[in-house]
Structure formats: C-alpha cells, structure tokens
Amino acid sequence: MFEIYENKLEDLKTASHFRSISKFERKGGKYIYIGGKKLLNLSSNNYLNFADNEDITNEFLHAAGHKYTFGSASARLLTGTLPVYNELENLISNLFGTEKTLLFNSGYHANVGINSSIADSGDVIFSDKLNHASIIDGMQLSRGKFFRYPHNDMEGLEKLLIRERNNYKNAIIVSESVFSMDGDIADLNKLVELKKKYNCILILDEAHAFGVFGKKGLGVCEDLGIIDDVDLIMGTFGKAIGSMGAFATGKKTLIEYLINKARSFIFSTSLPPINIAFSKWIIENKLPYTFEKRMNMLDIAKKMGSSSHIIPVIVGENDKTVELSEILFQNGYFTLPIRPPTVPQGTSRLRLSLTADITEEDLIKLKDIIANSGIC
C-alpha cells in the first residue's frame, strides 16, 4: 500500500530533495545548539531576538501574562474572541492609520484566506512569480483567474494589465514587499501607480518587513509613505515580533468581506489568548525602542550586498547546496539549504537571515569559507 510513497521518498533522496526536521538542544539569542555544538544561527526569522529571550518572556509574564489562558477553545466567530483580540486589532489599525484589522492564526492562514476569497468568478489576480507558496495556494483555491508576472518586472506586469484587465470585473495585484527567499524589495511605488492606473486592488505581504523596516517598524510601506495607497497589508507576528499569528489591515469593506468569506479564518480555532497578549505587549513595549538595532542590521546586510536582512547565496544544484551547508555547519554556522519547491528549479541556495544581535565580524569568516569552498 505504501510502496508508491516509499519510492517517491527514495527519489527525493536521490535528487537531494529529501527533508527532515532538525533537532535542537536549545536556542539562545543568535546561537543555536545541536548535539552540543554551538552554531551561529542564520536560518531564523527571529529578527529582533524576541522569540527565545528569557528576560523578555519573564518580563511579559510578570507584567501581563498571568492574566491570560493557553487556549481559546473556539473559532473567533463563536466564543473564540476575548477583549485582547480586539485590542490587538485596534492597536494595529491605529499604528497603520487603517480602517480595520483582522487577526489570522499564521501568515499562511492569512494569505490562503485572503487570496482564495478576494477573487470570485469573473475576477482576476496578478501575482509576482516569486510570491510565497501561501499566496499561490490561495489563488489556486479561488474561483478567479490568476496570472503570474515575471519577478519584480513592472513592464511585464503592465503588459499583462493592458492585455487582460478589461476582461474581468475586479482585478487584484498581489506582491510581497520583501521577498522571503531572495531578500529583494518590490517596486512598491510602481505597483501603487499601476493599481491606480488600471483600477486594481493592491494587496501587499509585509511578513518579512513588519518589525524591521520603517521608523515605527511597520514595514516597507511605512518606509515609503504609501500605507494609504495600499488596500490590504498582511503582516505576521511570528517573525520579528517573536510570537505567533498574523494580521490583515486596510479597507473596512475588505476586512469585513474576509470575516465572512475567508475559510482559514472562519473555520480555525483562534490562537491562545496568551499569544495574542504577548504580540500586543511586544508591539507596545519593545518594538518602539528597536530603531537603532534594526537600522544597524540593515546596514550590515547592505554591506553583504542585500537590500534587506535576507541574503541569498545562490548555488544552483541541490547536492552542492547541501554540501556547502554542511561545510558551514562544520565551521560553526547553521545555514539550512533551500531547495525546490521552495525556490525555482536550478536556484537552490542558502538563505542567510540576519538577526539584530549578529555583528559584521560574525560574517567575515563565513564570507571567506564560502569564497574558498569552490562551490559558488
């Protein structure tokens, strides 16, 4: 009965595609410990080092955490909404200056829910070709048509809009701001221009930018001063904020539509109240004081040749990528290989994720090892 799956697993191993779950002894700041070996962790989304900070955890529990339980026991539309959920939604709306906000259980839940419900029969979505799998999955579940334009190619997008826009009722443009596997930044000003020119709804995924970019840490949209020009912004709490969950914020009509149509929201038990409270507490009490360390992190990334805190080291072949990952592991760096289907075929890579405690000196040896590996 299971032979077909066993054969497929063997095929994955042969192609260096096979994955397994890493086992950690413990985490702490910028380091991770595996089998007693201390490694600089460059594979985390814990950008501000809030997620495993014992001092911050204890401070939260003492200040507010003792008020909240560890289970909601219901979906939001039943009994799964406590005051703290509304408080976090209102906090996000006030920070962004948007009309309304809705919490989701994760970035995946948010993107699947948004993109599967926002486009109905007779509608169309125009999506960057390198958008996250959660966006692609959501589009595939929708009743609308979708087109994927070449990555960050505004001329290619406009050609599609000229050819297709008038064939549909509603049109949606969706893009990440900071692309999760490439670390580059979308041309958001041009996306706003095209959204207005062709009468489209603009949805931006700021998952990897929220908590990193902008004076208040709200993302690239804040940095560029275009929040009011974007119809729906998605952000997560599971990365820079160090918690769990996600949000969509923007036009009231769209948020209320998601409440009624997004199946990943309607049919999911809501996150534990203590997680919601922790996200709110971090945003209110810690995020406002991170500007200097965030800018320092981005400055280090710029010196490494990246426009964001995500630095891709593209190798190409799966086996060579795994080999380079192992070389770095032996030299004290935890850099997991990224392979298809996470990235396109032939572009396997190491994805170096900086966190606020990593210094420029931490990366000097790493650059030398990569350069001398003979792999890329």
Secondary structure, DSSP 8 states (H G I E B T S, - for coil): --HHHHHHHHHHHHTT--------SEEETTEEEETTEEEEE-S---TTS-TT-HHHHHHHHHHTGGG--S---SBTTTT---HHHHHHHHHHHHHHT-SEEEEESSHHHHHHHHHHHSS-TT-EEEEETT--HHHHHHHHHSSSEEEEE-TT-HHHHHHHHHHHGGGSSSEEEEEESB-TTT--B--HHHHHHHHHHTT-EEEEE-TTTTTTSSSSS--HHHHHT-GGG-SEEEEESSSTT-S--EEEEE-HHHHHHHHHH-HHHHTSB---HHHHHHHHHHHHHTGGG-HHHHHHHHHHHHHTT-SSSEEEEEEESHHHHHHHHHHHHHTTEE--EE-TTSS-TT-EEEEEE--TT--HHHHHHHHHHHHHSS--
